Amino acid sequence: MVRLKELRNKFDKSQADMAEMMGITQQAYSNYEAGRREPDYKALTKLANFFNVTTDYLLGNNDNPMPLNKETMPTGIYFRLAKEAEALGLDEEDVENILKIYRKHEERNK
């Protein structure tokens, strides 16, 4: 999981820091980064939440790290935007701009 190391470095964390946050040994975390061990669903979700990225991004299933905010959007719109963002190759900034427009629209219509 190459992205784990990139994200860890971006957040200026050591493997020991990450292992402590995860409640696992440093060796176990090191094995995640090296691809010798796969995190289970609970660990993967914890990592995604910590780095504020999607699990799909961590797994290399897409290149858009930004999770859409499900709480601020109706489910149908959220899933359509997520699907379209990936299909159109929108980056993190594009998605954030779309979310800002959506939030302004919702505020105006309250």
Rosetta blueprint (number, residue, H / E / L):
1 M L
2 V H
3 R H
4 L H
5 K H
6 E H
7 L H
8 R H
9 N H
10 K H
11 F L
12 D L
13 K L
14 S L
15 Q H
16 A H
17 D H
18 M H
19 A H
20 E H
21 M H
22 M H
23 G L
24 I L
25 T L
26 Q H
27 Q H
28 A H
29 Y H
30 S H
31 N H
32 Y H
33 E H
34 A H
35 G L
36 R L
37 R L
38 E L
39 P L
40 D L
41 Y H
42 K H
43 A H
44 L H
45 T H
46 K H
47 L H
48 A H
49 N H
50 F H
51 F H
52 N L
53 V L
54 T L
55 T H
56 D H
57 Y H
58 L H
59 L H
60 G L
61 N L
62 N L
63 D L
64 N L
65 P L
66 M L
67 P L
68 L L
69 N L
70 K H
71 E H
72 T H
73 M L
74 P L
75 T H
76 G H
77 I H
78 Y H
79 F H
80 R H
81 L H
82 A H
83 K H
84 E H
85 A H
86 E H
87 A H
88 L H
89 G L
90 L L
91 D L
92 E H
93 E H
94 D H
95 V H
96 E H
97 N H
98 I H
99 L H
100 K H
101 I H
102 Y H
103 R H
104 K H
105 H H
106 E H
107 E H
108 R H
109 N L
110 K L
